[in-house]
Each structure stands twice: as structure tokens, then as C-alpha cells.
Amino acid sequence: MIRERALKVVLLVVGLIFLTGVYPLTMFFGRDPALAMMLSLYVTLGIFLLLAARNPLANRSLIAFTAWSNLAHASLMAVQAYRKVIEHGELLGVAALVIIGVALIALAPAKQPV
């Protein structure tokens, strides 16, 4: 019961964090198309995470996708920061994505027997 409540809180917080990308999306739409595209994906994911918070068990695949895609994104950003493709300040984003991914994996609902 506590684990499920914690997962719902994490889903709500992460969903709201991703949803805050709506404002930057409007700012970067014309200036940086790649950033606008990435933000549009995260905003959409944020909406679905907010919906998933109502019934996490029914949304196991969405939770798993969010967790693993955040870890993949963090891994790529870490390599880019190491190779100086992006600024080292982006490592804060790497840490945030890793925390989100690990939290969702740790709290993910168990698969129910058929």
C-alpha cells in the first residue's frame, strides 16, 4: 500500500515536471527545432504519466518505458558530456533522469499472475 502510494506520488511529480516543458516548447519552437521536438515528447509523456497515476497497475508498460527511456537518455547525455559534445552543466540533467528512472523501476508495480 505504501509502495503504491509512493509510486502515485512519483508519477504525479514526474508528470508535472515533464508537463512544465510546455512553456519552453513555445519559446524554442522556431529557434531550435530539435529541442522543440524533444520537449513535445516529454510534455506528451507527462500527460500520460498524470493519467497513469490513477491506476499504476494498468499502466505498467508506460511506467517501464518512462524509466528505461530516461536511463537511456541519461546515458547518452553522460557520454556526450564526457566527450565535450555538450556542456558539463548538463550533468545535472543526467542525474535527474537517472533518479527518475531508478525511482520508477524500484516502485514499478509487480506483474500480476493471470
N, C-alpha and C positions, 0 to 999 in steps of 0.2 A: 504494500500500500504506500509506504514512504517512497520507495523507488519510483513507482508510477507517478506520484505527485511531483517528485523531483524532475522526472522526465518531462512532464507537462510544463513545469516552470522553465526548464531549459528550452523547450520548443517555443514557448511564448517569447522568451528573451531573444533567442537567436532569430526567430521570425521577425520580431520588431527591429532588431539590428539590421537585418537584411532589407527590411522594408524602408528604412531610412535612406536607402540608396536612391529613392525616387527623386529627391531634390537634386543631388549631384547629376543624376541622369539627365535632367532637363538642362543643366549647365554645360555638360560636356557633349551633348548630342551632336552639335555642329563642329566642335573643336577637336575631339578625339573619338573617332568612331569605334575604335577597339574598346576603349573604356566604357563607352555608352552601351556597347553590346554586352560586355561582362556585367555591368550594373543591371541591365534589363533581365539577365538570367537570375541574378541574386534577388532582385525585387520579386520576381515571379516565385522563386523558391521560398522567399519569406512569407508570401501569401499562403502557400500550401502548407508551410510549417505551422502557421497560426491555425489553419483548419485541422491539421493533424493533431494538434494539442487536445482536441476534444475526445479523440479515440486513438491513442497511440498504437494499440494493438492492431487495428485495422490498417495502419499506415507504416508497417514495419519496413517495407521496401523503400519508401520515401525517406525514412529516418536513416536507413543504411546507406542510401545514395548520398544523402547530405553529409553523413560522417565521412565516407570514403572519398567523396569528391573534394571535401575540404582538406583532407590529408594529402590528396594528390596535388591540389593547388598549392598547399604549403610546401610540399617537397620541391615542386618546380620553382617556386619563388626563392626557396633557400639556395638552390643551385644557381639561380640567376644572380642572387646577391653575392654568393661566393665568387662567381666568375665576373663580377662587376658589370653585369648587364643592367641591373637595377641598383638603386642606392641601398646602402646598408640600413637605412632607416626603415626600409620595407620589412625588416626582420620582425618588427612589432606586429605587422600583419600576419607574418608566418606563425608567430606564437599564438595569436588569436585564433587562427584557423586550426592549429593543432589542438588547442584547448577545446574548441567546439567539436572537432572530430572525435577526440578521445572521450569527451563527456557523453556524446551521443552513443558511441559504441558501448561504453560502460553501463549506460542506463537503458539501452535498447530492450524492448520487451522480448521475452523468450518466445520461441516458436511454440505454438500450441499444438498438442497432439491432435490428430484427426479423429 
